[in-house]
Amino acid sequence: MAPRVAVIGGGLSGLTAAYQLALDLPDARITVLEASDTPGGALHTVDFPSGPMELGAEAFIGRRPEASELVAELGLTDALRHPGPLGPAILTGGRLMSMPVGTVMGLPSDVTALTGVLTPPETDVAARERDTPLEWEPGGDVSLGRLVAERFGDAVVSRLVDPMLGGVYAAPSSGLGLRQVVPGLAEVLDRGAPTLTDAVGQLVRDRVPGPVFATLDGGYRTLVASLIEASGARVRTQAACTAIHREPSGYALTVTGERGSWVEDADLVVVAVPVPHAAPLLAAAGGVDDAVTGLTGIRTASSAVVAMEVDRGLDLPGLSGVLVATDEPVPFKAMTFTSRKWPHLDTRPGHLVRVSFGRLDDDEVLLADDIALARMAESALAGVCGSAPRILHSRVRRWEDSLAEIGPAHADRIADVRAGLADRLPGVELVGGATEGVGVPACIGSARAAARRLAAGWQD
Ligand SMILES: Cc1cc2nc3c(=O)[nH]c(=O)nc-3n(C[C@H](O)[C@H](O)[C@H](O)COP(=O)(O)OP(=O)(O)OC[C@H]3O[C@@H](n4cnc5c(N)ncnc54)[C@H](O)[C@@H]3O)c2cc1C
């Protein structure tokens, strides 16, 4: 019998799950239910008059296999593009300081490179790290921010680590697990590196030359369109799932759209929506209280992106962007000089710039309306460049609850959630950035693995 598959959420995770299910269960009838007007979720490319511009994710780590393999499978390898040689600066103490060399996610391998970012007394504190043996339990995990603060001092967290992580995680490193954020560092520590300085040094020495990040010419919409086409799924937009009910012969999903409500029957269900949306759906299904409690314990951060094209009369610094120290009194958390960072976008009539706002526990700025946010972005850019930009085009996009805080105990929590679902709601899988980790590669990996489990369970 051909299974009926319902995928709730048409972001990257849902579309990747649909694609993998189509590969593994070629007869499946797959429907993707997407609440908004367009599929893609946080992959959101819009048209500026000069060409495509990302309002959500703009890149992925090309050295992790998940995204690169998917791009190749979909025949998009020719569209891959890499950043140019420019690096970011850190805005600290009102000045732009080059990102120190020899760091990994802001952790130093040589504290002498931190001069200017740290004061001399702060540098002395950081320098003591390499003389203090680290107690590390192989296979364990700890709060990244707390460990770095304890070992290198608070300034390394607020001026290096948190600004580096802010763009991807939107949560302070104190709430993030070291193993999730810097898995390579955890592995080196597992192998017995005596200090963080030594472990980071090993990672720096073992670095493979070449670009770390990649993106797609034409924008992420290329990936979204290819996934939809390759999956053969029916994608219904303006279709918000409001409840999952268990039936004797599978599941009945209540769906609400502009034209009213309807029921979508399914044998297999993929829940691919952010945690605050997933928890009530699973709660409606009943019998999975522990899983729902586990999910509601995961905190999420909201953010906003102001994307602009500005006249080239503006003297943009020769940087890929600006990361902001968390103790810096400015409202934005990062600024990307998109057309400087990506040479293939530097052919546009104006400079492309993105300014991001909002961190977990520090998101009052998001109460501002779109016009005020756009003005803040404009004056932030003026502050960094020393003169006012002439805006050619600008768009504001908000991302509510879109980035989960992946703490040290996260993997255990998700294992419990999955065990609860497998036991009480067979044929239902949870995927997305709150499961195996935030970011494009992690979401792809999570979605493909979940789809394979569903297909294997169906074939049994
Ligand atoms: C501003 C920003 C920048 C980022 N930059 C990067 C980056 O450069 N590199 C990187 O690797 N990662 C980046 N990320 C993270 C990455 O984009 C996400 O981890 C990933 O795209 C999440 O995909 P998803 O499908 O799990 O969730 P989402 O993209 O959130 O998709 C979930 C979808 O579900 C829909 N939905 C919600 N509720 C319902 C419902 N009840 N019924 C039906 N549909 C529903 C939503 O409308 C949405 O389309 C960024 C994220 C943001 C927000």
The ligand as an SDF file (V2000), in Angstrom:
LIG
                    3D

 53 58  0  0  0  0  0  0  0  0999 V2000
   17.9700   35.1440   10.3780 C   0  0  0  0  0  0  0  0  0  0  0  0
   18.5460   33.7540   10.3020 C   0  0  0  0  0  0  0  0  0  0  0  0
   19.7910   33.5660    9.7350 C   0  0  0  0  0  0  0  0  0  0  0  0
   20.3330   32.2850    9.6710 C   0  0  0  0  0  0  0  0  0  0  0  0
   21.5330   32.1180    9.0570 N   0  0  0  0  0  0  0  0  0  0  0  0
   22.0100   30.8720    8.8860 C   0  0  0  0  0  0  0  0  0  0  0  0
   23.1620   30.6610    8.0890 C   0  0  0  0  0  0  0  0  0  0  0  0
   23.7150   31.5980    7.4810 O   0  0  0  0  0  0  0  0  0  0  0  0
   23.6360   29.3860    7.9790 N   0  0  0  0  0  0  0  0  0  0  0  0
   23.0100   28.3290    8.5820 C   0  0  0  0  0  0  0  0  0  0  0  0
   23.4750   27.1870    8.4550 O   0  0  0  0  0  0  0  0  0  0  0  0
   21.8740   28.5020    9.2950 N   0  0  0  0  0  0  0  0  0  0  0  0
   21.3650   29.7400    9.4430 C   0  0  0  0  0  0  0  0  0  0  0  0
   20.1990   29.9210   10.1330 N   0  0  0  0  0  0  0  0  0  0  0  0
   19.5220   28.7380   10.6910 C   0  0  0  0  0  0  0  0  0  0  0  0
   18.7790   27.9500    9.6000 C   0  0  0  0  0  0  0  0  0  0  0  0
   18.2450   28.8250    8.6460 O   0  0  0  0  0  0  0  0  0  0  0  0
   17.6590   27.1630   10.2450 C   0  0  0  0  0  0  0  0  0  0  0  0
   18.2350   26.3220   11.2500 O   0  0  0  0  0  0  0  0  0  0  0  0
   16.8760   26.2950    9.2590 C   0  0  0  0  0  0  0  0  0  0  0  0
   16.5980   26.9510    8.0470 O   0  0  0  0  0  0  0  0  0  0  0  0
   15.6070   25.8640    9.9650 C   0  0  0  0  0  0  0  0  0  0  0  0
   14.7990   25.1280    9.0720 O   0  0  0  0  0  0  0  0  0  0  0  0
   13.4780   24.4100    9.6040 P   0  0  0  0  0  0  0  0  0  0  0  0
   12.7800   23.8750    8.4340 O   0  0  0  0  0  0  0  0  0  0  0  0
   13.8180   23.4530   10.6900 O   0  0  0  0  0  0  0  0  0  0  0  0
   12.6240   25.5510   10.3210 O   0  0  0  0  0  0  0  0  0  0  0  0
   11.9510   26.8210    9.6710 P   0  0  0  0  0  0  0  0  0  0  0  0
   12.7950   27.3860    8.6220 O   0  0  0  0  0  0  0  0  0  0  0  0
   11.5730   27.6840   10.8250 O   0  0  0  0  0  0  0  0  0  0  0  0
   10.6430   26.2660    8.9670 O   0  0  0  0  0  0  0  0  0  0  0  0
    9.5090   25.8890    9.6850 C   0  0  0  0  0  0  0  0  0  0  0  0
    8.3020   26.1470    8.8030 C   0  0  0  0  0  0  0  0  0  0  0  0
    7.1520   25.6680    9.4790 O   0  0  0  0  0  0  0  0  0  0  0  0
    6.0920   26.5660    9.2300 C   0  0  0  0  0  0  0  0  0  0  0  0
    5.0990   26.3520   10.2900 N   0  0  0  0  0  0  0  0  0  0  0  0
    5.1540   26.7460   11.5900 C   0  0  0  0  0  0  0  0  0  0  0  0
    4.0650   26.3050   12.2440 N   0  0  0  0  0  0  0  0  0  0  0  0
    3.3190   25.6120   11.3480 C   0  0  0  0  0  0  0  0  0  0  0  0
    2.1000   24.8990   11.4410 C   0  0  0  0  0  0  0  0  0  0  0  0
    1.4260   24.8090   12.5880 N   0  0  0  0  0  0  0  0  0  0  0  0
    1.6120   24.2930   10.3240 N   0  0  0  0  0  0  0  0  0  0  0  0
    2.2860   24.3670    9.1390 C   0  0  0  0  0  0  0  0  0  0  0  0
    3.4590   25.0380    9.0040 N   0  0  0  0  0  0  0  0  0  0  0  0
    3.9690   25.6410   10.1000 C   0  0  0  0  0  0  0  0  0  0  0  0
    6.7400   27.9270    9.2350 C   0  0  0  0  0  0  0  0  0  0  0  0
    5.9490   28.8660    8.5460 O   0  0  0  0  0  0  0  0  0  0  0  0
    8.0570   27.6260    8.5260 C   0  0  0  0  0  0  0  0  0  0  0  0
    7.9720   27.8170    7.1340 O   0  0  0  0  0  0  0  0  0  0  0  0
   19.6290   31.1800   10.2120 C   0  0  0  0  0  0  0  0  0  0  0  0
   18.3730   31.3740   10.7930 C   0  0  0  0  0  0  0  0  0  0  0  0
   17.8240   32.6410   10.8340 C   0  0  0  0  0  0  0  0  0  0  0  0
   16.4560   32.8380   11.4340 C   0  0  0  0  0  0  0  0  0  0  0  0
  1  2  1  0
  2  3  1  0
  2 52  2  0
  3  4  2  0
  4  5  1  0
  4 50  1  0
  5  6  2  0
  6  7  1  0
  6 13  1  0
  7  8  2  0
  7  9  1  0
  9 10  1  0
 10 11  2  0
 10 12  1  0
 12 13  2  0
 13 14  1  0
 14 15  1  0
 14 50  1  0
 15 16  1  0
 16 17  1  0
 16 18  1  0
 18 19  1  0
 18 20  1  0
 20 21  1  0
 20 22  1  0
 22 23  1  0
 23 24  1  0
 24 25  2  0
 24 26  1  0
 24 27  1  0
 27 28  1  0
 28 29  2  0
 28 30  1  0
 28 31  1  0
 31 32  1  0
 32 33  1  0
 33 34  1  0
 33 48  1  0
 34 35  1  0
 35 36  1  0
 35 46  1  0
 36 37  1  0
 36 45  1  0
 37 38  2  0
 38 39  1  0
 39 40  1  0
 39 45  2  0
 40 41  1  0
 40 42  2  0
 42 43  1  0
 43 44  2  0
 44 45  1  0
 46 47  1  0
 46 48  1  0
 48 49  1  0
 50 51  2  0
 51 52  1  0
 52 53  1  0
M  END
$$$$
